[in-house]
Amino acid sequence: MSDSLFADLPPHGSADEQFTALLAEPGLLIERIVSTGQASPPGFWYEQPEAEWVLLLSGEALLRFEDENEPCRLLPGNYLDIAPQRRHRVDWTAPDTQTVWLAIHRPVR
């Protein structure tokens, strides 16, 4: 039996992002993230010990890296690999639609 990455999406304007673990095993986490206009709090930076590969499935987002001057605009189909400890934040996600991400977290080898 299969499921859909687009099933049970939160409604537009939801107060919180939705994080759903799709597969969790030692050393591997695959999750769906649904944003509905959220952004990282002012001054907050993610700095994760594991690598993260993200694919934007729908919506739109601006992701900022501390070591780059301009934010990275993500549209459906865009993906990137975020190195461990690379400081980054979400500057913006589309407020008028669900922005659906597929994220794969893996440890450093």
MOPAC internal coordinates of N, CA, C and O (Angstrom, degrees):
PM7 1SCF
backbone

  N    0.0000 0     0.00 0     0.00 0    0    0    0
  C    1.4517 1     0.00 0     0.00 0    1    0    0
  C    1.5259 1   108.62 1     0.00 0    2    1    0
  O    1.2310 1   120.23 1   -38.78 1    3    2    1
  N    1.2950 1   117.17 1   141.22 1    3    2    1
  C    1.4582 1   121.32 1  -179.81 1    5    3    2
  C    1.5228 1   109.98 1  -113.11 1    6    5    3
  O    1.2310 1   121.38 1   -12.03 1    7    6    5
  N    1.3061 1   114.97 1   167.97 1    7    6    5
  C    1.4572 1   122.05 1   177.75 1    9    7    6
  C    1.5239 1   106.80 1  -130.14 1   10    9    7
  O    1.2310 1   119.97 1    -1.88 1   11   10    9
  N    1.3092 1   117.66 1   178.12 1   11   10    9
  C    1.4594 1   121.50 1  -179.09 1   13   11   10
  C    1.5213 1   110.27 1  -123.33 1   14   13   11
  O    1.2310 1   120.69 1   -41.65 1   15   14   13
  N    1.3216 1   116.28 1   138.35 1   15   14   13
  C    1.4657 1   121.12 1   175.12 1   17   15   14
  C    1.5258 1   111.33 1   -66.07 1   18   17   15
  O    1.2310 1   120.23 1   163.55 1   19   18   17
  N    1.3273 1   117.17 1   -16.45 1   19   18   17
  C    1.4578 1   121.11 1  -177.24 1   21   19   18
  C    1.5332 1   112.58 1  -103.87 1   22   21   19
  O    1.2310 1   120.05 1  -169.19 1   23   22   21
  N    1.3360 1   117.51 1    10.81 1   23   22   21
  C    1.4603 1   121.35 1   177.67 1   25   23   22
  C    1.5276 1   109.99 1   -82.92 1   26   25   23
  O    1.2310 1   120.72 1   -34.21 1   27   26   25
  N    1.3076 1   116.23 1   145.79 1   27   26   25
  C    1.4683 1   122.68 1   173.93 1   29   27   26
  C    1.5222 1   113.90 1    56.39 1   30   29   27
  O    1.2310 1   120.29 1  -136.48 1   31   30   29
  N    1.3229 1   117.06 1    43.52 1   31   30   29
  C    1.4611 1   120.43 1   176.49 1   33   31   30
  C    1.5224 1   110.11 1   -73.71 1   34   33   31
  O    1.2310 1   120.21 1   -36.77 1   35   34   33
  N    1.3276 1   117.20 1   143.23 1   35   34   33
  C    1.4708 1   118.55 1   176.64 1   37   35   34
  C    1.5242 1   109.95 1   -67.97 1   38   37   35
  O    1.2310 1   120.12 1   -24.75 1   39   38   37
  N    1.3272 1   117.37 1   155.25 1   39   38   37
  C    1.4712 1   120.07 1  -179.74 1   41   39   38
  C    1.5273 1   111.68 1   -69.49 1   42   41   39
  O    1.2310 1   120.85 1   -22.69 1   43   42   41
  N    1.3224 1   115.97 1   157.31 1   43   42   41
  C    1.4578 1   121.85 1   174.72 1   45   43   42
  C    1.5247 1   108.86 1   -53.09 1   46   45   43
  O    1.2310 1   120.75 1   -38.02 1   47   46   45
  N    1.3049 1   116.18 1   141.98 1   47   46   45
  C    1.4535 1   120.18 1   176.92 1   49   47   46
  C    1.5116 1   114.86 1    79.66 1   50   49   47
  O    1.2310 1   119.71 1  -168.83 1   51   50   49
  N    1.3383 1   118.16 1    11.17 1   51   50   49
  C    1.4646 1   119.98 1   177.18 1   53   51   50
  C    1.5203 1   109.48 1   -60.23 1   54   53   51
  O    1.2310 1   120.76 1   -36.40 1   55   54   53
  N    1.3075 1   116.15 1   143.60 1   55   54   53
  C    1.4667 1   120.87 1  -175.80 1   57   55   54
  C    1.5195 1   113.02 1   -68.67 1   58   57   55
  O    1.2310 1   120.26 1   147.11 1   59   58   57
  N    1.3210 1   117.11 1   -32.89 1   59   58   57
  C    1.4630 1   120.59 1  -175.15 1   61   59   58
  C    1.5184 1   111.44 1  -121.98 1   62   61   59
  O    1.2310 1   121.53 1   -27.47 1   63   62   61
  N    1.3247 1   114.67 1   152.53 1   63   62   61
  C    1.4533 1   119.59 1   171.03 1   65   63   62
  C    1.5284 1   108.20 1   -69.57 1   66   65   63
  O    1.2310 1   121.08 1   -25.23 1   67   66   65
  N    1.3236 1   115.54 1   154.77 1   67   66   65
  C    1.4572 1   121.27 1   178.74 1   69   67   66
  C    1.5312 1   108.24 1  -110.87 1   70   69   67
  O    1.2310 1   120.78 1   -54.32 1   71   70   69
  N    1.3303 1   116.12 1   125.68 1   71   70   69
  C    1.4617 1   122.95 1   177.48 1   73   71   70
  C    1.5216 1   107.88 1  -114.14 1   74   73   71
  O    1.2310 1   120.16 1   -58.42 1   75   74   73
  N    1.3454 1   117.29 1   121.58 1   75   74   73
  C    1.4547 1   122.24 1  -178.99 1   77   75   74
  C    1.5180 1   108.92 1  -125.54 1   78   77   75
  O    1.2310 1   120.23 1   -62.73 1   79   78   77
  N    1.3332 1   117.16 1   117.27 1   79   78   77
  C    1.4587 1   121.18 1   175.82 1   81   79   78
  C    1.5255 1   108.52 1   -73.06 1   82   81   79
  O    1.2310 1   120.71 1   -57.29 1   83   82   81
  N    1.3160 1   116.26 1   122.71 1   83   82   81
  C    1.4621 1   121.41 1   178.57 1   85   83   82
  C    1.5195 1   110.92 1   -94.58 1   86   85   83
  O    1.2310 1   120.96 1   147.77 1   87   86   85
  N    1.3287 1   115.77 1   -32.23 1   87   86   85
  C    1.4612 1   122.28 1   178.23 1   89   87   86
  C    1.5146 1   107.15 1  -153.65 1   90   89   87
  O    1.2310 1   120.61 1   -55.27 1   91   90   89
  N    1.3042 1   116.44 1   124.73 1   91   90   89
  C    1.4641 1   121.47 1   178.62 1   93   91   90
  C    1.5192 1   108.56 1  -131.96 1   94   93   91
  O    1.2310 1   121.13 1   -63.71 1   95   94   93
  N    1.3132 1   115.45 1   116.29 1   95   94   93
  C    1.4549 1   122.99 1   177.65 1   97   95   94
  C    1.5142 1   107.34 1  -136.37 1   98   97   95
  O    1.2310 1   119.71 1   -17.23 1   99   98   97
  N    1.3227 1   118.17 1   162.77 1   99   98   97
  C    1.4647 1   118.50 1   176.32 1  101   99   98
  C    1.5346 1   110.67 1   -54.04 1  102  101   99
  O    1.2310 1   120.60 1   -57.48 1  103  102  101
  N    1.3214 1   116.45 1   122.52 1  103  102  101
  C    1.4551 1   121.50 1   178.29 1  105  103  102
  C    1.5109 1   115.77 1    83.24 1  106  105  103
  O    1.2310 1   119.51 1  -175.57 1  107  106  105
  N    1.3293 1   118.54 1     4.43 1  107  106  105
  C    1.4585 1   120.48 1  -178.49 1  109  107  106
  C    1.5217 1   110.19 1  -150.86 1  110  109  107
  O    1.2310 1   120.77 1   -49.66 1  111  110  109
  N    1.3188 1   116.14 1   130.34 1  111  110  109
  C    1.4607 1   121.90 1   173.09 1  113  111  110
  C    1.5201 1   107.54 1  -135.18 1  114  113  111
  O    1.2310 1   120.83 1   -56.43 1  115  114  113
  N    1.3251 1   116.01 1   123.57 1  115  114  113
  C    1.4622 1   121.75 1   173.46 1  117  115  114
  C    1.5154 1   105.76 1  -113.86 1  118  117  115
  O    1.2310 1   120.61 1   -55.86 1  119  118  117
  N    1.3248 1   116.44 1   124.14 1  119  118  117
  C    1.4539 1   119.73 1  -177.88 1  121  119  118
  C    1.5162 1   111.75 1  -136.27 1  122  121  119
  O    1.2310 1   122.36 1   -26.66 1  123  122  121
  N    1.3241 1   113.08 1   153.34 1  123  122  121
  C    1.4590 1   120.92 1   171.33 1  125  123  122
  C    1.5180 1   106.32 1  -100.48 1  126  125  123
  O    1.2310 1   121.13 1   -47.34 1  127  126  125
  N    1.3210 1   115.45 1   132.66 1  127  126  125
  C    1.4588 1   121.52 1   175.98 1  129  127  126
  C    1.5185 1   106.72 1  -118.67 1  130  129  127
  O    1.2310 1   120.55 1   -48.40 1  131  130  129
  N    1.3331 1   116.55 1   131.60 1  131  130  129
  C    1.4589 1   120.74 1   177.54 1  133  131  130
  C    1.5221 1   107.90 1  -120.23 1  134  133  131
  O    1.2310 1   121.26 1   -61.20 1  135  134  133
  N    1.3260 1   115.19 1   118.80 1  135  134  133
  C    1.4627 1   122.30 1   177.90 1  137  135  134
  C    1.5240 1   108.30 1  -107.12 1  138  137  135
  O    1.2310 1   120.98 1   -37.43 1  139  138  137
  N    1.3193 1   115.74 1   142.57 1  139  138  137
  C    1.4693 1   120.70 1   177.87 1  141  139  138
  C    1.5260 1   108.55 1  -130.73 1  142  141  139
  O    1.2310 1   121.58 1  -122.38 1  143  142  141
  N    1.3338 1   114.58 1    57.62 1  143  142  141
  C    1.4588 1   120.19 1   179.31 1  145  143  142
  C    1.5194 1   114.33 1    99.67 1  146  145  143
  O    1.2310 1   119.75 1  -176.18 1  147  146  145
  N    1.3281 1   118.08 1     3.82 1  147  146  145
  C    1.4551 1   120.21 1  -178.94 1  149  147  146
  C    1.5344 1   111.85 1   -77.17 1  150  149  147
  O    1.2310 1   121.63 1   -20.29 1  151  150  149
  N    1.3312 1   114.48 1   159.71 1  151  150  149
  C    1.4578 1   123.64 1   174.50 1  153  151  150
  C    1.5175 1   107.08 1  -145.93 1  154  153  151
  O    1.2310 1   120.60 1   -16.95 1  155  154  153
  N    1.3179 1   116.45 1   163.05 1  155  154  153
  C    1.4602 1   120.46 1   175.89 1  157  155  154
  C    1.5212 1   109.38 1   -64.95 1  158  157  155
  O    1.2310 1   120.14 1   -34.82 1  159  158  157
  N    1.3333 1   117.34 1   145.18 1  159  158  157
  C    1.4650 1   119.96 1   177.41 1  161  159  158
  C    1.5312 1   110.93 1   -60.26 1  162  161  159
  O    1.2310 1   119.83 1   -28.57 1  163  162  161
  N    1.3323 1   117.93 1   151.43 1  163  162  161
  C    1.4683 1   120.60 1   178.06 1  165  163  162
  C    1.5278 1   111.18 1   -53.09 1  166  165  163
  O    1.2310 1   120.99 1   -47.38 1  167  166  165
  N    1.3242 1   115.71 1   132.62 1  167  166  165
  C    1.4560 1   121.44 1   178.00 1  169  167  166
  C    1.5194 1   115.66 1    79.49 1  170  169  167
  O    1.2310 1   119.95 1   175.39 1  171  170  169
  N    1.3525 1   117.70 1    -4.61 1  171  170  169
  C    1.4662 1   120.84 1  -178.64 1  173  171  170
  C    1.5232 1   110.21 1   -88.60 1  174  173  171
  O    1.2310 1   120.49 1   -43.53 1  175  174  173
  N    1.3273 1   116.68 1   136.47 1  175  174  173
  C    1.4638 1   123.35 1   175.68 1  177  175  174
  C    1.5196 1   109.18 1  -130.05 1  178  177  175
  O    1.2310 1   120.54 1   -45.70 1  179  178  177
  N    1.3290 1   116.58 1   134.30 1  179  178  177
  C    1.4655 1   120.51 1   169.03 1  181  179  178
  C    1.5218 1   106.61 1   -75.21 1  182  181  179
  O    1.2310 1   120.94 1   -39.83 1  183  182  181
  N    1.3256 1   115.82 1   140.17 1  183  182  181
  C    1.4645 1   121.68 1   176.24 1  185  183  182
  C    1.5270 1   106.08 1  -148.87 1  186  185  183
  O    1.2310 1   121.16 1  -102.63 1  187  186  185
  N    1.3061 1   115.39 1    77.37 1  187  186  185
  C    1.4581 1   123.02 1  -169.59 1  189  187  186
  C    1.5255 1   111.77 1   -85.44 1  190  189  187
  O    1.2310 1   120.14 1   -34.50 1  191  190  189
  N    1.3244 1   117.33 1   145.50 1  191  190  189
  C    1.4662 1   120.04 1   178.74 1  193  191  190
  C    1.5252 1   112.88 1   -74.66 1  194  193  191
  O    1.2310 1   119.89 1   161.09 1  195  194  193
  N    1.3425 1   117.82 1   -18.91 1  195  194  193
  C    1.4590 1   121.00 1   179.98 1  197  195  194
  C    1.5254 1   110.51 1  -105.08 1  198  197  195
  O    1.2310 1   120.92 1   -18.47 1  199  198  197
  N    1.3288 1   115.85 1   161.53 1  199  198  197
  C    1.4644 1   121.12 1   174.09 1  201  199  198
  C    1.5280 1   108.57 1   -75.47 1  202  201  199
  O    1.2310 1   120.86 1   -26.35 1  203  202  201
  N    1.3294 1   115.96 1   153.65 1  203  202  201
  C    1.4630 1   120.65 1   178.49 1  205  203  202
  C    1.5227 1   109.00 1  -138.20 1  206  205  203
  O    1.2310 1   121.20 1   -54.68 1  207  206  205
  N    1.3249 1   115.31 1   125.32 1  207  206  205
  C    1.4652 1   121.72 1   174.46 1  209  207  206
  C    1.5186 1   106.01 1  -106.10 1  210  209  207
  O    1.2310 1   120.34 1   -52.90 1  211  210  209
  N    1.3309 1   116.96 1   127.10 1  211  210  209
  C    1.4612 1   120.65 1  -179.17 1  213  211  210
  C    1.5231 1   110.77 1  -124.33 1  214  213  211
  O    1.2310 1   121.63 1   -36.66 1  215  214  213
  N    1.3276 1   114.49 1   143.34 1  215  214  213
  C    1.4578 1   123.58 1   177.12 1  217  215  214
  C    1.5182 1   106.84 1  -127.63 1  218  217  215
  O    1.2310 1   120.36 1   -52.97 1  219  218  217
  N    1.3215 1   116.91 1   127.03 1  219  218  217
  C    1.4644 1   120.54 1   176.47 1  221  219  218
  C    1.5240 1   107.79 1   -88.25 1  222  221  219
  O    1.2310 1   120.69 1   -61.10 1  223  222  221
  N    1.3316 1   116.29 1   118.90 1  223  222  221
  C    1.4614 1   121.74 1  -177.16 1  225  223  222
  C    1.5183 1   112.51 1   -91.72 1  226  225  223
  O    1.2310 1   120.38 1   144.17 1  227  226  225
  N    1.3387 1   116.87 1   -35.83 1  227  226  225
  C    1.4600 1   120.86 1   178.52 1  229  227  226
  C    1.5154 1   108.52 1  -155.43 1  230  229  227
  O    1.2310 1   120.92 1   -17.68 1  231  230  229
  N    1.3260 1   115.84 1   162.32 1  231  230  229
  C    1.4572 1   120.93 1  -178.91 1  233  231  230
  C    1.5121 1   111.62 1    85.76 1  234  233  231
  O    1.2310 1   121.34 1    28.32 1  235  234  233
  N    1.3308 1   115.04 1  -151.68 1  235  234  233
  C    1.4621 1   121.01 1  -177.42 1  237  235  234
  C    1.5239 1   107.52 1  -158.60 1  238  237  235
  O    1.2310 1   120.93 1   -31.25 1  239  238  237
  N    1.3388 1   115.83 1   148.75 1  239  238  237
  C    1.4616 1   119.85 1  -179.02 1  241  239  238
  C    1.5257 1   110.42 1  -151.49 1  242  241  239
  O    1.2310 1   121.34 1   -24.18 1  243  242  241
  N    1.3191 1   115.04 1   155.82 1  243  242  241
  C    1.4694 1   122.43 1   169.95 1  245  243  242
  C    1.5215 1   107.02 1  -116.77 1  246  245  243
  O    1.2310 1   121.21 1   -60.53 1  247  246  245
  N    1.3175 1   115.28 1   119.47 1  247  246  245
  C    1.4542 1   121.97 1   179.02 1  249  247  246
  C    1.5283 1   107.48 1  -110.80 1  250  249  247
  O    1.2310 1   120.38 1   -48.90 1  251  250  249
  N    1.3169 1   116.88 1   131.10 1  251  250  249
  C    1.4684 1   120.81 1  -177.77 1  253  251  250
  C    1.5270 1   109.20 1  -114.81 1  254  253  251
  O    1.2310 1   121.46 1   -43.36 1  255  254  253
  N    1.3296 1   114.80 1   136.64 1  255  254  253
  C    1.4594 1   122.12 1   174.12 1  257  255  254
  C    1.5204 1   108.07 1  -108.39 1  258  257  255
  O    1.2310 1   120.72 1   -41.81 1  259  258  257
  N    1.3098 1   116.24 1   138.19 1  259  258  257
  C    1.4597 1   120.65 1  -177.36 1  261  259  258
  C    1.5265 1   111.96 1   -60.17 1  262  261  259
  O    1.2310 1   120.24 1   149.74 1  263  262  261
  N    1.3279 1   117.16 1   -30.26 1  263  262  261
  C    1.4626 1   120.74 1  -176.57 1  265  263  262
  C    1.5355 1   113.64 1   -91.49 1  266  265  263
  O    1.2310 1   119.91 1  -168.16 1  267  266  265
  N    1.3246 1   117.78 1    11.84 1  267  266  265
  C    1.4675 1   121.77 1   176.73 1  269  267  266
  C    1.5219 1   109.55 1  -127.94 1  270  269  267
  O    1.2310 1   120.53 1   -32.88 1  271  270  269
  N    1.3353 1   116.60 1   147.12 1  271  270  269
  C    1.4639 1   121.02 1  -178.04 1  273  271  270
  C    1.5192 1   113.65 1   -76.32 1  274  273  271
  O    1.2310 1   120.33 1   142.89 1  275  274  273
  N    1.3244 1   116.97 1   -37.11 1  275  274  273
  C    1.4641 1   121.49 1  -175.24 1  277  275  274
  C    1.5194 1   110.75 1  -108.56 1  278  277  275
  O    1.2310 1   120.15 1   -34.32 1  279  278  277
  N    1.3402 1   117.32 1   145.68 1  279  278  277
  C    1.4680 1   119.05 1   175.98 1  281  279  278
  C    1.5299 1   111.11 1   -70.05 1  282  281  279
  O    1.2310 1   121.08 1   -22.07 1  283  282  281
  N    1.2987 1   115.54 1   157.93 1  283  282  281
  C    1.4603 1   123.00 1   178.12 1  285  283  282
  C    1.5255 1   107.62 1   -96.81 1  286  285  283
  O    1.2310 1   120.46 1   -61.32 1  287  286  285
  N    1.3173 1   116.73 1   118.68 1  287  286  285
  C    1.4654 1   121.41 1   179.51 1  289  287  286
  C    1.5148 1   108.73 1   -86.29 1  290  289  287
  O    1.2310 1   120.74 1   -53.88 1  291  290  289
  N    1.3244 1   116.18 1   126.12 1  291  290  289
  C    1.4537 1   121.53 1   179.66 1  293  291  290
  C    1.5245 1   109.85 1  -111.99 1  294  293  291
  O    1.2310 1   121.28 1   -49.27 1  295  294  293
  N    1.3199 1   115.17 1   130.73 1  295  294  293
  C    1.4626 1   124.02 1   175.90 1  297  295  294
  C    1.5209 1   107.64 1  -119.82 1  298  297  295
  O    1.2310 1   119.30 1   -13.96 1  299  298  297
  N    1.3337 1   118.94 1   166.04 1  299  298  297
  C    1.4622 1   120.09 1  -179.94 1  301  299  298
  C    1.5284 1   111.93 1   -51.88 1  302  301  299
  O    1.2310 1   121.95 1   -49.48 1  303  302  301
  N    1.3237 1   113.86 1   130.52 1  303  302  301
  C    1.4593 1   120.98 1  -179.15 1  305  303  302
  C    1.5166 1   113.34 1    97.62 1  306  305  303
  O    1.2310 1   119.49 1   162.39 1  307  306  305
  N    1.3314 1   118.59 1   -17.61 1  307  306  305
  C    1.4650 1   121.09 1   178.64 1  309  307  306
  C    1.5242 1   109.68 1   -76.04 1  310  309  307
  O    1.2310 1   121.12 1   -40.02 1  311  310  309
  N    1.3215 1   115.46 1   139.98 1  311  310  309
  C    1.4604 1   120.37 1   176.89 1  313  311  310
  C    1.5161 1   109.23 1  -139.91 1  314  313  311
  O    1.2310 1   121.39 1   -18.87 1  315  314  313
  N    1.3252 1   114.94 1   161.13 1  315  314  313
  C    1.4673 1   120.22 1   176.14 1  317  315  314
  C    1.5090 1   109.83 1  -156.55 1  318  317  315
  O    1.2310 1   121.59 1   -21.44 1  319  318  317
  N    1.3137 1   114.57 1   158.56 1  319  318  317
  C    1.4482 1   122.76 1   179.57 1  321  319  318
  C    1.5207 1   107.45 1  -109.75 1  322  321  319
  O    1.2310 1   120.56 1   -58.13 1  323  322  321
  N    1.3124 1   116.54 1   121.87 1  323  322  321
  C    1.4642 1   121.48 1  -177.96 1  325  323  322
  C    1.5265 1   107.56 1  -102.41 1  326  325  323
  O    1.2310 1   120.77 1   -60.90 1  327  326  325
  N    1.3134 1   116.14 1   119.10 1  327  326  325
  C    1.4644 1   121.66 1  -178.80 1  329  327  326
  C    1.5300 1   110.78 1   -67.59 1  330  329  327
  O    1.2310 1   120.44 1   -29.12 1  331  330  329
  N    1.3244 1   116.76 1   150.88 1  331  330  329
  C    1.4646 1   119.53 1   175.95 1  333  331  330
  C    1.5283 1   110.98 1   -55.55 1  334  333  331
  O    1.2310 1   120.76 1   -36.83 1  335  334  333
  N    1.3161 1   116.15 1   143.17 1  335  334  333
  C    1.4657 1   124.29 1   177.51 1  337  335  334
  C    1.5339 1   113.90 1    67.71 1  338  337  335
  O    1.2310 1   119.22 1  -176.60 1  339  338  337
  N    1.3272 1   119.10 1     3.40 1  339  338  337
  C    1.4623 1   120.24 1   177.70 1  341  339  338
  C    1.5216 1   108.94 1   -78.87 1  342  341  339
  O    1.2310 1   121.24 1   -64.45 1  343  342  341
  N    1.3115 1   115.23 1   115.55 1  343  342  341
  C    1.4623 1   120.18 1  -175.70 1  345  343  342
  C    1.5288 1   110.35 1   -70.19 1  346  345  343
  O    1.2310 1   121.72 1   -51.93 1  347  346  345
  N    1.3389 1   114.31 1   128.07 1  347  346  345
  C    1.4655 1   120.43 1  -178.94 1  349  347  346
  C    1.5231 1   109.14 1  -150.06 1  350  349  347
  O    1.2310 1   121.37 1   -16.60 1  351  350  349
  N    1.3245 1   114.98 1   163.40 1  351  350  349
  C    1.4602 1   121.97 1  -179.85 1  353  351  350
  C    1.5183 1   109.38 1  -151.42 1  354  353  351
  O    1.2310 1   120.83 1   -20.29 1  355  354  353
  N    1.3056 1   116.01 1   159.71 1  355  354  353
  C    1.4607 1   121.17 1   174.55 1  357  355  354
  C    1.5243 1   106.52 1   -96.29 1  358  357  355
  O    1.2310 1   120.81 1   -66.59 1  359  358  357
  N    1.3319 1   116.05 1   113.41 1  359  358  357
  C    1.4680 1   120.45 1   179.36 1  361  359  358
  C    1.5231 1   112.12 1   -77.98 1  362  361  359
  O    1.2310 1   120.61 1   147.95 1  363  362  361
  N    1.3555 1   116.44 1   -32.05 1  363  362  361
  C    1.4659 1   119.43 1  -172.28 1  365  363  362
  C    1.5138 1   109.44 1  -166.42 1  366  365  363
  O    1.2310 1   120.54 1   -36.93 1  367  366  365
  N    1.3285 1   116.57 1   143.07 1  367  366  365
  C    1.4609 1   121.91 1   165.66 1  369  367  366
  C    1.5269 1   107.48 1  -130.43 1  370  369  367
  O    1.2310 1   120.74 1   -27.94 1  371  370  369
  N    1.3046 1   116.19 1   152.06 1  371  370  369
  C    1.4696 1   121.59 1  -176.16 1  373  371  370
  C    1.5253 1   110.54 1   -56.44 1  374  373  371
  O    1.2310 1   120.01 1   -54.78 1  375  374  373
  N    1.3279 1   117.59 1   125.22 1  375  374  373
  C    1.4678 1   120.42 1  -178.28 1  377  375  374
  C    1.5246 1   113.87 1   -80.91 1  378  377  375
  O    1.2310 1   120.19 1   163.77 1  379  378  377
  N    1.3239 1   117.25 1   -16.23 1  379  378  377
  C    1.4614 1   120.10 1  -173.10 1  381  379  378
  C    1.5225 1   114.14 1  -102.05 1  382  381  379
  O    1.2310 1   120.27 1  -172.70 1  383  382  381
  N    1.3324 1   117.09 1     7.30 1  383  382  381
  C    1.4624 1   121.42 1   179.42 1  385  383  382
  C    1.5222 1   108.86 1  -156.01 1  386  385  383
  O    1.2310 1   120.64 1   -12.44 1  387  386  385
  N    1.3064 1   116.39 1   167.56 1  387  386  385
  C    1.4569 1   119.70 1   174.71 1  389  387  386
  C    1.5256 1   109.01 1   -81.03 1  390  389  387
  O    1.2310 1   120.94 1   -49.74 1  391  390  389
  N    1.3124 1   115.81 1   130.26 1  391  390  389
  C    1.4559 1   121.53 1   172.17 1  393  391  390
  C    1.5184 1   105.76 1   -99.42 1  394  393  391
  O    1.2310 1   120.91 1   -65.88 1  395  394  393
  N    1.3321 1   115.86 1   114.12 1  395  394  393
  C    1.4554 1   121.33 1  -175.40 1  397  395  394
  C    1.5253 1   108.95 1  -107.35 1  398  397  395
  O    1.2310 1   121.54 1   -56.10 1  399  398  397
  N    1.3304 1   114.65 1   123.90 1  399  398  397
  C    1.4611 1   123.20 1   179.77 1  401  399  398
  C    1.5278 1   109.40 1  -112.50 1  402  401  399
  O    1.2310 1   120.55 1   -32.61 1  403  402  401
  N    1.3284 1   116.56 1   147.39 1  403  402  401
  C    1.4513 1   122.34 1   166.48 1  405  403  402
  C    1.5199 1   104.97 1  -113.18 1  406  405  403
  O    1.2310 1   120.40 1   -57.89 1  407  406  405
  N    1.3278 1   116.84 1   122.11 1  407  406  405
  C    1.4603 1   121.54 1  -177.31 1  409  407  406
  C    1.5133 1   110.01 1  -120.81 1  410  409  407
  O    1.2310 1   121.09 1   -46.55 1  411  410  409
  N    1.3279 1   115.52 1   133.45 1  411  410  409
  C    1.4588 1   121.49 1   176.76 1  413  411  410
  C    1.5214 1   107.31 1  -118.92 1  414  413  411
  O    1.2310 1   120.60 1   -64.05 1  415  414  413
  N    1.3299 1   116.45 1   115.95 1  415  414  413
  C    1.4594 1   122.78 1   179.29 1  417  415  414
  C    1.5259 1   107.71 1  -101.34 1  418  417  415
  O    1.2310 1   121.04 1   -47.75 1  419  418  417
  N    1.3331 1   115.62 1   132.25 1  419  418  417
  C    1.4627 1   119.32 1   179.85 1  421  419  418
  C    1.5242 1   109.29 1  -143.58 1  422  421  419
  O    1.2310 1   120.50 1   -31.06 1  423  422  421
  N    1.3151 1   116.64 1   148.94 1  423  422  421
  C    1.4658 1   119.23 1  -179.24 1  425  423  422
  C    1.5163 1   111.80 1   -72.53 1  426  425  423
  O    1.2310 1   121.54 1   -18.54 1  427  426  425
  N    1.3039 1   114.66 1   161.46 1  427  426  425
  C    1.4704 1   121.46 1   175.98 1  429  427  426
  C    1.5188 1   108.23 1   -73.13 1  430  429  427
  O    1.2310 1   120.92 1   -39.65 1  431  430  429
  N    1.3183 1   115.85 1   140.35 1  431  430  429
  C    1.4792 1   119.21 1   177.90 1  433  431  430
  C    1.4931 1   110.44 1  -104.66 1  434  433  431
  O    1.2310 1   120.10 1   180.00 1  435  434  433

